Amino acid sequence: MVRLIEVYLINKEVITQKSLEGRPVQGHYCTVREISKTEKIIPEEDEKAIQLVETLVRGKDFRIRIFDVASFKGKIRARLKGVKTTPTIISGDRQIVGVPKKEEFEALLRQ
């Protein structure tokens, strides 16, 4: 029987570059607007949680599902499961909030 492990994380949108677009018309700057280029990144703590889960379940009968709480679907799923912070790891009815220690996560897998 394959067990499911859910990992909840967040892709944060950060501004990588700001620039101005347009040009002034007859001395007025009303046609100039600020453009921001953004990029989505996974926080370091969330990345560590994913790596730990993937490393420790490799070769075992587990399926990993990752949910991004920044997306609509992920936000709804997290609310239904009671997830309030990221990273959160859920297996069955047990939850680990934050990056777990290796021993703590192995104990979760044994149950």
N, C-alpha and C positions, 0 to 999 in steps of 0.2 A: 504494500500500500504506500503510495506516494503522499508525503505530508507537505503541507503548504506553509511557507514562511513569507510573511509580508513585511516589506521594508518601506517605511514612509519617510520621504525626504522632501526638500524644497529646492527648486531651481530659482535662484535669485537673479533678478534682472539688474544689471549694473551698467552705468553709462561708461562707454569706452572712448567716446569722442564727441565733442560739441563743435558745431560750426554754424555760420550764418549763411542763409540762402536768400537770394534776391539782390536787388540794388536799389539805392534811393532814387526816387522819381521827383524831379524838380525840388530837390533839397529836403523832401519828406522821407522819413525812414519807415513809413507804414507798410511798405511792401517787403521789408526785410523781416525774416523770421528765423528763430533759432531752431536748428535741427540737432537732435541728439541721437547718436548711434548707440545701441545697447547690445549687450551680449548676456546670455543666460549662463550662470555658473552654479555648480553644486558646491556648497560650503565644505570645507575640509573635514569637519566632523561627520557630515553625512557621507562623504566619500570613504572615510575610514570604516564606517559601519557596513557599507556595501562590500568593501574588500574583505572584511572579517567574515561576513556571512558567506560570500562566494568561496572563500578559502576553506572554511570549515565544513561546508556541505558538499564539496566536490567529491564525486564518486559515491555519494550516498543517495538514498531514495527521498530526496527533497526537491520541491519545486519552489523557486523564488519568484515572487511578484513584487515589483517596485512601483510605488505610487508617488506621484509628484503632487504635493498638496497645493502647489501654485496653480494647478489646472483645475477646471471645474469638477471633473470626475474624481480626481484625487482628493479634492477638498470635501466633497460629499461623502466619499468612502471613509475618510479620516474622521469626519464628524460622527458617522454611524458607529465607528469602532472606538470612539472616545479618545482619539489621538489629538493631543494639544500642542506638542512640541516635536521637533525633528532633531535627530533621527529617532524613530521608534520602530522596534522590531516586534512582530507578533507571530506567535506560533500557537495554534489552538486557542485557548482562552488566556494564555499568559502573554504579558507585555514587558518589554525592556525599553526604557526610555534612555536615550543617550547612547554613547558608544560603550557597549558592554566589554567587560574583561573576558578573555578567552574562556576561563573556567565558568563564568556566569552563563555564557552563551552555550557552552557544551552541556551544562545542566539543563538548560531549556530544551536542547535537542533530545536529551534522554527521556523526557517526559512525554 
